[in-house]
Amino acid sequence: MVIPTVNVLLTCVGGLVAPCHIDNIKNNPENRDIKIIGTDMDKMAIGRYLVDNFYKVPYGFDENYVDEIKKICENENIDVIIPTSDEESLILSKNKKLFEENGIEVMVSNYDTLEIAFDKSKTFNYLKENKLPCPKFHIARTYDELEKGLDELGFPENKVVIKPPFGRGSRGTRIIVNENLLDTFLKEKPGTLTINYEELKNMFGNLEDDEFPEIVLMEYLSGKHYRVNSLCHNGQVYAVVPLSREKVLGSATMASKIEKNETLINYGKKICESFGFSYCIDIEFGCNEEGIFVPYDFNPRVAEGINFCSVAGANLIYYGIKLALGEEIPEIDYNEIFAMRYLNGFIIDQVEVRVI
């Protein structure tokens, strides 16, 4: 039986792990011929040299973004759109019907679900209200509320995490400490997440209440961290794959143990069912001082950790494409392995791409 060719539009092909996404789609378990059309804001996106065709597009929240994607879909006869950024996931989900009317499936959850999952304030409140695993947290909208939240979370004896409600890739996330960071300044590379309380006070302490941004304060999770990747459709879960974060570069996992951790598998399943998620979902978990795993960040889209799942035998991106096409999904299993990611290089000229 010949499996029909599929035309896929993959966004953010200039991202750090975009080459892995492209490889997972091309080298799929059924050896299916898949044509990948890549898009990115950056005309120098590395993925443009690895896909079948490339288009430069505006920022996801740009007023012309949806029209540009629609034109590309018409030009390339696209069957499935795979958004890999928060902004594109939200705007494409909001306009799902526009694409469905033209026979194109957007591989992302419904907009109302994403509105909660991408907003950490709403996410934590939802978890708490539905008696799902949840970290200790406090929402601050004034400096007085920030001080109150720090006190409730045991600062200065305990470190506290501060982050904006909406953000990805650790943007805006800091770990508040009450100690001199001279050693950190002198010995660590730029980009550390640690911030001294006095620095925080200087930034936020003089803001008027109407200037103060909404802020999420969260308990510091000192134990082991995991990414739990799932494949589901309207809350029906087909696979849950936990992977430990053994080594991290920025927000990207560089080394991981892919495990059959039943606690995390059950938590991932319950959360996906409760939210009614669809397609590829990435949830970050940490272990608190009581030894309990709690979720602290949601990426309800194809995210960087999913590539480790493919290495272990669970190609969730490809099976997500099959779900989007309305095809039957086989039972998905995977191996418990240790895997490492490394950065590759390319020499690019007018006639070929050579890997080095």
Secondary structure, 3 states (H helix, E strand, C coil): CCCCCEEEEECCCCCCCHHHHHHHHHCCCCCCCEEEEEEECCCCCHHHHCCCEEEECCCCCCCCHHHHHHHHHHHHCCCEEECCCHHHHHHHHHCHHHHHCCCCEECCCCHHHHHHHCCHHHHHHHHHHCCCCCCCEEEECCHHHHHHHHHHCCCCCCCEEEECCCCCCCCCCEEEECCCCHHHHHHCCCCCCEEEHHHHHHHHCCCCHHHCCCEEEEECCCCCEEEEEEEEECCEEEEEEEEECCEEECCEEEEEEECCCHHHHHHHHHHHHHHCCCEEEEEEEEECCCCCEEEEEEECCCCCCHHHHHHCCCCHHHHHHHHHCCCCCCCCCCCCEEEECCCCCEEECCCCEEEC
